[in-house]
Amino acid sequence: MTTHPAVTDQPRVTVLTRQDCHLCDEVLVVVRDLCGELGVDLAEIDIDLPGRESLREEYTDQVPVTFVDGKRFDFWRIDEVRLRAALQDGHRC
């Protein structure tokens, strides 16, 4: 799993997104619902905003990218069962 310095020291779950991305919209529905249910902090980062050039360069072809505990967890799609298990595991990924 890949760790990126821009997504460490963030909430437990971070999703890299971009505007007008249907896959981002689909992933965010699942992740928002699950994080809300479990009381887990979530950050959504639009990689196209100014100051996010390093994220855009590294992940532009993979968005949405989901990180758990600062480590890349999934990209393009999200496996809700696997994410739930990771978040309920009781320890950091």
C-alpha positions as CSV (number, residue, x, y, z in Angstrom):
1,M,0.0,0.0,0.0
2,T,1.2,3.5,-0.9
3,T,1.3,6.3,1.6
4,H,1.3,9.9,0.4
5,P,2.5,12.7,2.7
6,A,-0.4,14.9,1.7
7,V,-2.9,12.4,3.1
8,T,-1.1,11.4,6.4
9,D,-2.1,13.0,9.7
10,Q,-5.6,13.4,8.2
11,P,-8.9,11.8,9.3
12,R,-9.0,8.0,9.3
13,V,-10.4,7.9,5.7
14,T,-9.4,10.2,2.9
15,V,-10.8,10.1,-0.6
16,L,-9.1,11.9,-3.5
17,T,-11.6,13.2,-6.0
18,R,-12.2,15.6,-8.9
19,Q,-15.1,17.5,-10.2
20,D,-17.5,15.8,-12.6
21,C,-16.2,12.4,-11.8
22,H,-19.1,9.8,-11.8
23,L,-16.8,7.2,-10.1
24,C,-16.0,9.8,-7.4
25,D,-19.7,10.4,-6.8
26,E,-20.4,6.6,-6.5
27,V,-17.5,6.0,-4.1
28,L,-18.3,9.0,-1.9
29,V,-21.9,7.8,-1.4
30,V,-20.6,4.5,0.0
31,V,-17.7,6.0,2.0
32,R,-19.8,8.9,3.5
33,D,-22.5,6.5,4.6
34,L,-20.1,4.0,6.1
35,C,-18.0,6.6,7.9
36,G,-21.2,8.2,9.2
37,E,-22.5,4.9,10.5
38,L,-19.2,4.0,12.2
39,G,-18.4,7.5,13.4
40,V,-15.2,7.6,11.4
41,D,-13.7,11.0,10.3
42,L,-13.6,11.5,6.5
43,A,-11.6,14.0,4.4
44,E,-12.5,14.6,0.7
45,I,-9.7,16.2,-1.3
46,D,-10.3,17.6,-4.8
47,I,-7.0,17.0,-6.6
48,D,-7.7,19.7,-9.2
49,L,-7.7,22.6,-6.7
50,P,-4.6,24.8,-6.5
51,G,-1.9,23.5,-4.3
52,R,-2.6,19.9,-5.0
53,E,-0.3,19.4,-8.0
54,S,1.7,16.6,-6.4
55,L,-1.5,14.6,-5.8
56,R,-2.8,15.4,-9.3
57,E,0.5,14.2,-10.9
58,E,0.6,11.0,-8.9
59,Y,-3.1,10.0,-8.8
60,T,-4.8,11.6,-11.8
61,D,-5.5,8.3,-13.6
62,Q,-6.7,6.6,-10.4
63,V,-9.3,8.8,-8.9
64,P,-11.2,8.3,-6.8
65,V,-8.5,7.0,-4.5
66,T,-9.4,6.0,-1.0
67,F,-6.9,6.0,1.8
68,V,-7.3,4.4,5.3
69,D,-4.9,5.6,8.0
70,G,-2.8,7.3,5.3
71,K,-2.3,4.2,3.2
72,R,-3.9,3.7,-0.2
73,F,-6.8,1.3,0.2
74,D,-8.7,1.3,-3.1
75,F,-9.0,3.2,-6.3
76,W,-11.7,3.6,-9.0
77,R,-14.2,1.6,-7.0
78,I,-14.6,0.8,-3.3
79,D,-15.3,-2.6,-1.7
80,E,-17.7,-1.7,1.1
81,V,-17.3,-5.0,2.9
82,R,-13.5,-4.8,2.9
83,L,-13.6,-1.1,4.0
84,R,-16.1,-1.9,6.8
85,A,-13.8,-4.7,8.0
86,A,-10.8,-2.4,8.0
87,L,-12.5,0.3,9.9
88,Q,-14.0,-2.1,12.5
89,D,-10.8,-4.0,13.0
90,G,-10.0,-2.0,16.1
91,H,-6.5,-1.0,15.0
92,R,-5.0,1.2,12.3
93,C,-4.5,-0.3,8.8
